[in-house]
Amino acid sequence: MRFYLAFIASALSTGSVSAFAPIAGRSGPASATTLRSSSSSSSSLRMASDPDTVTLGIFGGGTVGGGIVEILSSKKSHFKQLTGKNIEVKKICVRDASRERDFALPDGCSIVTSYDDILDDDDIDIAVEVMGGTTDAKTVVEGALRRGKSVVTANKALIARDLTEIESLLASLDDGDATQFRYEAAVCGGIPIIRSMQSDFVGDDIKLMSGIINGCTNFMLTAMDRDGKGYDEALAEASELGYAEADPTLDVGGFDARSKLKILMRLAYGMDVDESEISCRGITELTKIDFGYAKTLGGTIKLLGVAERNDDGGVSAFVSPCYVTNDDPLSSVSGATNAIEVVSDNLVSSIYVGQGAGRYPTANSCVNDIVALAKGDTTPLPFNPKSEVQFANNYESVFFLRLGYRDQVGITRQVGEICEKHGVSIHSILQNPIAKSQESAFAIVTEKVEFAAILKVIADIEALGWCKGKPFYMPVLREDWQS
């Protein structure tokens, strides 16, 4: 039985979370350690001046920053009824104040270019960071927290890299949890997965998380599978539509998905893992041939972030293209949509589907955090409690291997001998009709085996004279993929 939770937000427009401001008039590192202006023992949001008003300072006036302003303006009276307070944007910090904005400034709101214009303003209660990057973003996030301003951010790269520092800083603030850190928009944009992980699984034990957590690559893989496009063509279309950055490495290399997976692993298992320890492979090696074999097997290919509890209690994780069968819930998730399945003891299977990026989905999650703070909601441990769960830098799976070759006698015998040498059992060997000699390739599906053994098989095969190009491999998502 599957338990489905679908949260679907409509992406009215797309863009990157990249609007930012330079360090203008910043007084240097000392300003980031200024004594906080309030040290209340109350657990509710610190109100800087007017108790009936929550005042915001937004770092970043681009795609997401503009969306936040628009949502707050359009639903101002609704939020007043919901929270009992006026939510007002007082300042927006940008790099270029002369640039024309695609949203109307609220009454009383000013555009500034110095971080300190917000950080040193004692009337601002909440700092909203949607500027992107990790260097200056860390300065404003930590500076705001030290000054007693709650923070709402969409910055998964910053959180993944500096989670322990942020957590330590929050723990050092002696204000009864009045200073809060919220980051719903940091993972999967408009899908409320962070809040769900903080509240809906507290009495449960999570066995597996697997998800499509990068919209750009899912859009590209949909084009390659459904429309038969090559990698370069799919990337060009994603760039034209705004799903891919000018430098798409973080997306197509799997690194964006890895940052999100690290955050989810902390929430699900209480573990802090160095990102570099999580096996990460993007979609750059995928070809039309791989999708042809996937169709032959009755499925498709998705870039997934996967974390799973092992039999010994540890957790393994990876980001990789994966073969998924056509009847798998994740196989039908197309375009720039994100989806996460959480398999747990009590809820069995919970699936979250929605827009993972774009102006309004991401802004919507930021606004939800802002409204929650205005209502006085508190989260004493925003990353959930730590645990002693250990990370296993290896995992087991059924694997798909694609091997390019130059025709000669004895190829399958040699492959079989290498697999036997490393304890890899072959489930099946596939070879589709070859239209062009340069596309000569066959595929192998293994039985369940350790990832480390597959790497040894790949290395030995690549050294053979008939092997043409680097062998490609990917996990098969489900052990019961044939049932």
JOGIUR-V575970 format. One record per residue. RES is the residue in one small letter. SS is DSSP state (hx for helix, st for strand, lp for the rest). PSI is psi in whole degrees, 0 to 359 (999 if undefined). Layout:
RES	SS	PSI
RES	SS	PSI
This chain:
m	lp	136
r	lp	138
f	st	114
y	st	130
l	lp	110
a	lp	118
f	lp	105
i	lp	116
a	lp	137
s	lp	123
a	lp	99
l	lp	333
s	lp	163
t	lp	162
g	lp	176
s	lp	153
v	lp	81
s	lp	2
a	lp	132
f	lp	169
a	lp	149
p	lp	171
i	lp	97
a	lp	119
g	lp	16
r	lp	140
s	lp	10
g	lp	181
p	hx	330
a	hx	328
s	hx	335
a	hx	351
t	hx	18
t	lp	141
l	lp	139
r	lp	146
s	lp	350
s	lp	143
s	lp	58
s	lp	149
s	lp	356
s	lp	146
s	lp	2
s	lp	166
l	lp	133
r	lp	124
m	lp	119
a	lp	318
s	lp	284
d	lp	117
p	lp	345
d	lp	4
t	st	135
v	st	122
t	st	134
l	st	148
g	st	125
i	st	126
f	st	106
g	lp	115
g	lp	33
g	lp	224
t	hx	304
v	hx	318
g	hx	317
g	hx	321
g	hx	322
i	hx	313
v	hx	316
e	hx	316
i	hx	316
l	hx	323
s	hx	317
s	hx	334
k	lp	27
k	hx	311
s	hx	325
h	hx	316
f	hx	328
k	hx	316
q	hx	323
l	hx	322
t	hx	341
g	lp	11
k	lp	153
n	st	134
i	st	115
e	st	137
v	st	115
k	st	320
k	st	147
i	st	121
c	st	125
v	lp	169
r	lp	318
d	lp	104
a	lp	339
s	lp	348
r	lp	137
e	lp	135
r	lp	153
d	lp	23
f	lp	156
a	lp	133
l	lp	135
p	lp	158
d	lp	133
g	lp	359
c	lp	138
s	st	150
i	st	129
v	st	165
t	lp	359
s	lp	133
y	lp	323
d	hx	339
d	hx	332
i	hx	313
l	hx	322
d	lp	7
d	lp	106
d	lp	348
d	lp	350
i	lp	125
d	lp	321
i	st	130
a	st	124
v	st	116
e	st	108
v	lp	37
m	lp	341
g	lp	175
g	lp	179
t	lp	338
t	hx	293
d	hx	326
a	hx	321
k	hx	321
t	hx	314
v	hx	324
v	hx	310
e	hx	322
g	hx	320
a	hx	314
l	hx	318
r	hx	333
r	lp	8
g	lp	18
k	lp	130
s	st	154
v	st	135
v	st	127
t	st	156
a	lp	19
n	lp	89
k	hx	326
a	hx	318
l	hx	314
i	hx	315
a	hx	321
r	hx	320
d	hx	27
l	hx	313
t	hx	324
e	hx	317
i	hx	317
e	hx	318
s	hx	320
l	hx	316
l	hx	320
a	hx	335
s	hx	350
l	lp	117
d	lp	72
d	lp	20
g	lp	37
d	lp	21
a	lp	332
t	lp	117
q	lp	156
f	st	119
r	st	142
y	lp	35
e	hx	322
a	hx	353
a	hx	336
v	lp	116
c	lp	34
g	lp	257
g	lp	355
i	lp	126
p	lp	55
i	hx	327
i	hx	309
r	hx	324
s	hx	319
m	hx	333
q	hx	338
s	hx	329
d	lp	348
f	lp	17
v	lp	332
g	lp	14
d	lp	168
d	lp	121
i	st	126
k	st	321
l	st	139
m	st	129
s	st	134
g	st	155
i	st	102
i	lp	21
n	lp	117
g	hx	323
c	hx	309
t	hx	326
n	hx	324
f	hx	315
m	hx	316
l	hx	326
t	hx	316
a	hx	322
m	hx	323
d	hx	304
r	hx	319
d	lp	358
g	lp	23
k	lp	153
g	lp	172
y	hx	310
d	hx	320
e	hx	318
a	hx	320
l	hx	320
a	hx	320
e	hx	319
a	hx	321
s	hx	318
e	hx	325
l	lp	359
g	lp	8
y	lp	333
a	lp	143
e	lp	169
a	lp	320
d	lp	102
p	lp	13
t	hx	316
l	hx	325
d	hx	299
v	hx	338
g	lp	353
g	lp	0
f	hx	325
d	hx	316
a	hx	324
r	hx	321
s	hx	317
k	hx	320
l	hx	321
k	hx	317
i	hx	316
l	hx	325
m	hx	323
r	hx	317
l	hx	321
a	hx	322
y	hx	355
g	lp	22
m	lp	142
d	lp	119
v	lp	135
d	lp	128
e	hx	323
s	hx	342
e	hx	344
i	lp	120
s	st	128
c	st	120
r	lp	135
g	lp	205
i	lp	8
t	lp	338
e	lp	354
l	lp	143
t	lp	172
k	hx	329
i	hx	319
d	hx	319
f	hx	328
g	hx	315
y	hx	324
a	hx	319
k	hx	322
t	hx	322
l	hx	347
g	lp	35
g	st	202
t	st	187
i	st	132
k	st	145
l	st	118
l	st	148
g	st	126
v	st	133
a	st	133
e	st	138
r	st	131
n	lp	172
d	lp	331
d	lp	5
g	lp	347
g	lp	176
v	st	132
s	st	157
a	st	155
f	st	159
v	st	126
s	st	155
p	st	141
c	st	145
y	st	129
v	st	141
t	st	159
n	lp	339
d	lp	5
d	lp	140
p	lp	330
l	lp	343
s	lp	331
s	lp	0
v	lp	111
s	lp	172
g	lp	214
a	lp	12
t	st	146
n	st	157
a	st	142
i	st	130
e	st	131
v	st	116
v	st	124
s	st	168
d	lp	314
n	lp	314
l	lp	355
v	st	276
s	st	118
s	st	129
i	st	127
y	st	125
v	st	137
g	st	184
q	st	126
g	lp	356
a	lp	179
g	lp	164
r	hx	301
y	hx	322
p	hx	314
t	hx	316
a	hx	324
n	hx	317
s	hx	322
c	hx	317
v	hx	321
n	hx	319
d	hx	318
i	hx	315
v	hx	320
a	hx	319
l	hx	320
a	hx	329
k	lp	348
g	lp	11
d	lp	140
t	lp	149
t	lp	93
p	lp	327
l	lp	86
p	lp	340
f	lp	12
n	lp	161
p	lp	150
k	lp	160
s	lp	178
e	lp	12
v	lp	134
q	lp	146
f	st	132
a	lp	113
n	lp	52
n	lp	159
y	lp	163
e	st	143
s	st	161
v	st	142
f	st	147
f	st	129
l	st	134
r	st	124
l	st	116
g	st	147
y	st	158
r	lp	130
d	lp	131
q	lp	168
v	lp	141
g	lp	10
i	hx	309
t	hx	327
r	hx	315
q	hx	320
v	hx	316
g	hx	320
e	hx	319
i	hx	317
c	hx	319
e	hx	319
k	hx	323
h	lp	14
g	lp	30
v	lp	120
s	lp	132
i	st	127
h	st	314
s	st	156
i	st	132
l	st	143
q	lp	112
n	lp	160
p	lp	141
i	lp	121
a	lp	325
k	lp	142
s	hx	328
q	hx	350
e	hx	14
s	lp	116
a	st	149
f	st	165
a	st	149
i	st	137
v	st	126
t	st	171
e	lp	177
k	lp	131
v	st	162
e	st	144
f	hx	320
a	hx	323
a	hx	323
i	hx	320
l	hx	323
k	hx	319
v	hx	314
i	hx	315
a	hx	318
d	hx	320
i	hx	319
e	hx	334
a	lp	351
l	lp	148
g	lp	329
w	lp	346
c	st	124
k	lp	110
g	lp	174
k	lp	128
p	lp	145
f	st	141
y	st	154
m	st	149
p	st	155
v	st	127
l	lp	314
r	lp	138
e	lp	328
d	lp	39
w	lp	341
q	lp	350
s	lp	999
